Amino acid sequence: MTSIPPTLHENPWFTHTVRIADLIDETEGVATYHLVVIDGNSSSTYEFVPGQFNMLYLPGVGECAISMSGDPARKDGWIHTVRVAGNVTKTLARLERGDTLGLRGPFGTGWPVAELVGNDVLIVAGGLGMAPLRPLVYHLMNHREQFGKIWLILGARTSEGLLYPTEYAAWQKRDIEVTLTVDRSTAGWNGHVGVVTQLIDRLQLPRPERTHLVTCGPEVMMKYAAMSGLRLGIDTRRIWVSMERNMQCAAGLCGHCQLGPEFICKDGPVLRYDRIRPYLFVEQL
Ligand SMILES: Cc1cc2nc3c(=O)[nH]c(=O)nc-3n(C[C@H](O)[C@H](O)[C@H](O)COP(=O)(O)OP(=O)(O)OC[C@H]3O[C@@H](n4cnc5c(N)ncnc54)[C@H](O)[C@@H]3O)c2cc1C
C-alpha cells in the first residue's frame, strides 16, 4: 500500500474559480495551463503530492480529471497539461489567457515519494503519461541527494509527441539519465526507434532489490513495462502504475471509475502493481 494518504479538500464538491494566468502550447493538441485561484478562498495552498489530479470544470459543458504537471514546490498556481480529447478539453482549448473556469481538488493518491528515498528509481513514461510524472521528476531533482540512480525512459509515437523537450538538459544535469524513444522516426530524428520496454530490457540495474519502477502511459505500455521490470528483478511491491478511468465525482462515491474493488479516484490513480495486476489483465473491465 502506498504510504501517502489522499489529501482531499474537506468538501470534495467545493469548486474554486481559477483564471488562466498563462498557457503554453506543447505539441499538437496539447497545452499547459497555469491556473490561479481568484475566488479569495485561502484553502487553496496549491499543495499536492506528485501524481494527484484536479477536476477541471467548464460551466455548461462538464468536468474532467487532469493531473498536476508542475513542480510541487511551486506555490503560485496549479499547472496542468491537457490534451484535447472530447467536450471539456475541446472547450478548454478554446479559452485564452485571462479566461476563467472551475477547479476542485486535489484528489487521489500520489507517487510513493517517501518510499523512494534511499532507492534507485526507474521512471517509464509514454506520451501524455509524462505529465503526471513531471512533478515526480521535479521532486526528485529538488531532493536529489535522497535518491540513488534515476533513469527516465520516455516514449512517444513520434518525436513531436515528446513532452517538455526543453527541460531534458536540466533533468540530465541533475543526474537523471534521460532516454527517449519513438514508435516512428520522422525527419530530423536520430534517436531510438521502438517501444519503451526494449530500453527497459537493456538496462543493467546495479541493485534491483533497491529499485522502484514508476510508470504512466497507455495501459498496455504500463503492463509490459511492469513485466520488463519484474524480469529485471524489481519486486512487484516496488512497481507503481497510474490508472486512468472515466471519473465523475472524484471522491469515491459514484462508482464510475471502479476497477475490481478499487475506486481509481480515491484508491488511485497511483496504485501498487500487485494490488491492481489481477484487474489489468482482465479485458474490457
Ligand atoms: C486520474 C486521471 C488523470 C488524468 N490526467 C490527464 C492529464 O493530465 N491530461 C490530459 O489531457 N488528460 C488527463 N486525463 C484524461 C482526461 O480526464 C480525459 O481525456 C477526459 O475524458 C477528457 O474529457 P473530455 O470531456 O474532453 O473528453 P470526453 O468527452 O470524456 O472524451 C474522451 C475520449 O473518450 C471518447 N468518448 C467519450 N465518450 C465516449 C463514449 N460514450 N463511448 C466511447 N468513447 C467515448 C471521446 O471520443 C474521446 O476520445 C486524466 C484522467 C484521469 C482519470
The ligand as an SDF file (V2000), in Angstrom:
LIG
                    3D

 53 58  0  0  0  0  0  0  0  0999 V2000
   -6.5620   10.4350  -12.8570 C   0  0  0  0  0  0  0  0  0  0  0  0
   -6.6140   10.9780  -14.2600 C   0  0  0  0  0  0  0  0  0  0  0  0
   -5.6800   11.9050  -14.6540 C   0  0  0  0  0  0  0  0  0  0  0  0
   -5.7130   12.4290  -15.9580 C   0  0  0  0  0  0  0  0  0  0  0  0
   -4.7830   13.3410  -16.2990 N   0  0  0  0  0  0  0  0  0  0  0  0
   -4.8260   13.9050  -17.5250 C   0  0  0  0  0  0  0  0  0  0  0  0
   -3.8920   14.9170  -17.8800 C   0  0  0  0  0  0  0  0  0  0  0  0
   -3.0090   15.2860  -17.1140 O   0  0  0  0  0  0  0  0  0  0  0  0
   -4.0240   15.4640  -19.1040 N   0  0  0  0  0  0  0  0  0  0  0  0
   -4.9990   15.0610  -20.0060 C   0  0  0  0  0  0  0  0  0  0  0  0
   -5.0670   15.6160  -21.1000 O   0  0  0  0  0  0  0  0  0  0  0  0
   -5.8850   14.1010  -19.6930 N   0  0  0  0  0  0  0  0  0  0  0  0
   -5.8330   13.5240  -18.4710 C   0  0  0  0  0  0  0  0  0  0  0  0
   -6.7460   12.5630  -18.1330 N   0  0  0  0  0  0  0  0  0  0  0  0
   -7.7320   12.1300  -19.1460 C   0  0  0  0  0  0  0  0  0  0  0  0
   -8.9270   13.0420  -19.1940 C   0  0  0  0  0  0  0  0  0  0  0  0
   -9.5850   13.0660  -17.9440 O   0  0  0  0  0  0  0  0  0  0  0  0
   -9.8840   12.5030  -20.2600 C   0  0  0  0  0  0  0  0  0  0  0  0
   -9.2950   12.6240  -21.5320 O   0  0  0  0  0  0  0  0  0  0  0  0
  -11.2360   13.1880  -20.2220 C   0  0  0  0  0  0  0  0  0  0  0  0
  -12.2030   12.2410  -20.6220 O   0  0  0  0  0  0  0  0  0  0  0  0
  -11.3390   14.3820  -21.1140 C   0  0  0  0  0  0  0  0  0  0  0  0
  -12.6400   14.9070  -21.0100 O   0  0  0  0  0  0  0  0  0  0  0  0
  -13.4370   15.4220  -22.2760 P   0  0  0  0  0  0  0  0  0  0  0  0
  -14.7980   15.8330  -21.8420 O   0  0  0  0  0  0  0  0  0  0  0  0
  -12.6240   16.4370  -23.0130 O   0  0  0  0  0  0  0  0  0  0  0  0
  -13.4690   14.1780  -23.1970 O   0  0  0  0  0  0  0  0  0  0  0  0
  -14.5720   13.0240  -23.2000 P   0  0  0  0  0  0  0  0  0  0  0  0
  -15.8540   13.5350  -23.7490 O   0  0  0  0  0  0  0  0  0  0  0  0
  -14.6040   12.3680  -21.8720 O   0  0  0  0  0  0  0  0  0  0  0  0
  -13.9000   12.0980  -24.2960 O   0  0  0  0  0  0  0  0  0  0  0  0
  -12.6440   11.4820  -24.0940 C   0  0  0  0  0  0  0  0  0  0  0  0
  -12.4230   10.4320  -25.1720 C   0  0  0  0  0  0  0  0  0  0  0  0
  -13.3400    9.3760  -24.9590 O   0  0  0  0  0  0  0  0  0  0  0  0
  -14.1710    9.2660  -26.0860 C   0  0  0  0  0  0  0  0  0  0  0  0
  -15.5030    9.0340  -25.5700 N   0  0  0  0  0  0  0  0  0  0  0  0
  -16.2530    9.8640  -24.8190 C   0  0  0  0  0  0  0  0  0  0  0  0
  -17.4190    9.3170  -24.5020 N   0  0  0  0  0  0  0  0  0  0  0  0
  -17.4230    8.0930  -25.0910 C   0  0  0  0  0  0  0  0  0  0  0  0
  -18.3470    7.0220  -25.1310 C   0  0  0  0  0  0  0  0  0  0  0  0
  -19.5440    7.0910  -24.5390 N   0  0  0  0  0  0  0  0  0  0  0  0
  -18.0060    5.9090  -25.8070 N   0  0  0  0  0  0  0  0  0  0  0  0
  -16.8130    5.7930  -26.4190 C   0  0  0  0  0  0  0  0  0  0  0  0
  -15.8840    6.7840  -26.4040 N   0  0  0  0  0  0  0  0  0  0  0  0
  -16.1890    7.8990  -25.7550 C   0  0  0  0  0  0  0  0  0  0  0  0
  -14.0680   10.5610  -26.8420 C   0  0  0  0  0  0  0  0  0  0  0  0
  -14.2990   10.3650  -28.2160 O   0  0  0  0  0  0  0  0  0  0  0  0
  -12.6350   10.9430  -26.5600 C   0  0  0  0  0  0  0  0  0  0  0  0
  -11.7520   10.2710  -27.4200 O   0  0  0  0  0  0  0  0  0  0  0  0
   -6.7210   12.0000  -16.8590 C   0  0  0  0  0  0  0  0  0  0  0  0
   -7.6600   11.0660  -16.4590 C   0  0  0  0  0  0  0  0  0  0  0  0
   -7.6080   10.5450  -15.1840 C   0  0  0  0  0  0  0  0  0  0  0  0
   -8.6220    9.5430  -14.7590 C   0  0  0  0  0  0  0  0  0  0  0  0
  1  2  1  0
  2  3  1  0
  2 52  2  0
  3  4  2  0
  4  5  1  0
  4 50  1  0
  5  6  2  0
  6  7  1  0
  6 13  1  0
  7  8  2  0
  7  9  1  0
  9 10  1  0
 10 11  2  0
 10 12  1  0
 12 13  2  0
 13 14  1  0
 14 15  1  0
 14 50  1  0
 15 16  1  0
 16 17  1  0
 16 18  1  0
 18 19  1  0
 18 20  1  0
 20 21  1  0
 20 22  1  0
 22 23  1  0
 23 24  1  0
 24 25  2  0
 24 26  1  0
 24 27  1  0
 27 28  1  0
 28 29  2  0
 28 30  1  0
 28 31  1  0
 31 32  1  0
 32 33  1  0
 33 34  1  0
 33 48  1  0
 34 35  1  0
 35 36  1  0
 35 46  1  0
 36 37  1  0
 36 45  1  0
 37 38  2  0
 38 39  1  0
 39 40  1  0
 39 45  2  0
 40 41  1  0
 40 42  2  0
 42 43  1  0
 43 44  2  0
 44 45  1  0
 46 47  1  0
 46 48  1  0
 48 49  1  0
 50 51  2  0
 51 52  1  0
 52 53  1  0
M  END
$$$$
